[in-house]
Amino acid sequence: MTLGANTSLGPFSTAQELSLALNRNELSAEELLMATVERIDAINPTVNAIVRWTWMSPGKRQERVIRGALQTLSADRLTA
């Protein structure tokens, strides 16, 4: 997931960079949360740092990902 429209943000951005992006409305809290969840899902099988991941069910995560994709498609159509 891309973190907002700001291409300088990525999976290795510092907390300060992410905080500034949030304060400047370059990034929503939900975008940051979902990007973090996706990063954890991608890396955790290798590092096994999070043993139990229950804060959001897989179905709810999938629903949010789909909703975000639909919003992106809608936004693309509005700007095309």
C-alpha positions as CSV (number, residue, x, y, z in Angstrom):
1,M,0.0,0.0,0.0
2,T,1.2,3.4,-0.8
3,L,1.2,5.8,2.1
4,G,-0.8,8.7,0.8
5,A,0.0,10.7,-2.3
6,N,3.4,11.5,-0.9
7,T,5.9,9.2,-2.7
8,S,8.7,10.0,-0.2
9,L,6.8,7.9,2.5
10,G,7.4,4.2,2.6
11,P,7.8,1.2,4.9
12,F,11.0,2.6,6.4
13,S,9.8,6.1,7.0
14,T,10.5,7.4,10.5
15,A,7.8,8.1,13.1
16,Q,8.6,11.8,12.8
17,E,8.1,11.7,9.0
18,L,4.8,9.9,9.4
19,S,3.7,12.3,12.1
20,L,4.4,15.3,9.9
21,A,2.5,13.7,7.0
22,L,-0.5,13.1,9.3
23,N,-0.4,16.7,10.6
24,R,-0.2,18.0,7.0
25,N,-3.1,15.8,5.9
26,E,-0.9,14.1,3.4
27,L,-1.9,10.8,5.0
28,S,-5.0,9.7,6.9
29,A,-4.8,7.8,10.1
30,E,-6.6,4.9,8.4
31,E,-4.1,4.8,5.6
32,L,-1.2,4.7,8.1
33,L,-2.9,2.0,10.1
34,M,-3.7,-0.2,7.1
35,A,-0.2,0.2,5.7
36,T,1.2,-0.8,9.0
37,V,-1.1,-3.9,9.2
38,E,-0.1,-4.9,5.7
39,R,3.6,-4.5,6.6
40,I,3.1,-6.6,9.7
41,D,1.3,-9.3,7.7
42,A,4.1,-9.4,5.1
43,I,7.0,-9.5,7.5
44,N,5.7,-11.3,10.6
45,P,5.7,-14.9,9.1
46,T,9.5,-14.5,8.8
47,V,10.3,-12.8,12.1
48,N,7.4,-14.2,14.2
49,A,7.3,-11.1,16.4
50,I,3.5,-11.0,16.8
51,V,2.3,-14.3,18.1
52,R,-1.5,-13.5,18.3
53,W,-3.0,-11.0,15.9
54,T,-6.7,-10.6,16.8
55,W,-7.4,-6.8,16.9
56,M,-9.1,-7.1,13.5
57,S,-10.6,-10.2,11.9
58,P,-9.3,-11.2,8.5
59,G,-12.7,-10.5,7.0
60,K,-12.8,-7.0,8.4
61,R,-9.2,-6.4,7.1
62,Q,-10.3,-7.6,3.6
63,E,-13.4,-5.4,3.7
64,R,-11.2,-2.3,4.5
65,V,-8.8,-3.2,1.7
66,I,-11.6,-3.6,-0.8
67,R,-13.2,-0.4,0.4
68,G,-9.9,1.5,-0.1
69,A,-9.5,0.0,-3.6
70,L,-13.0,1.1,-4.5
71,Q,-12.4,4.6,-3.2
72,T,-9.2,4.8,-5.3
73,L,-11.0,3.6,-8.4
74,S,-13.8,6.2,-7.8
75,A,-11.2,9.0,-7.3
76,D,-9.3,7.9,-10.5
77,R,-12.5,8.2,-12.4
78,L,-13.3,11.6,-11.1
79,T,-9.8,12.9,-12.1
80,A,-9.8,11.2,-15.5
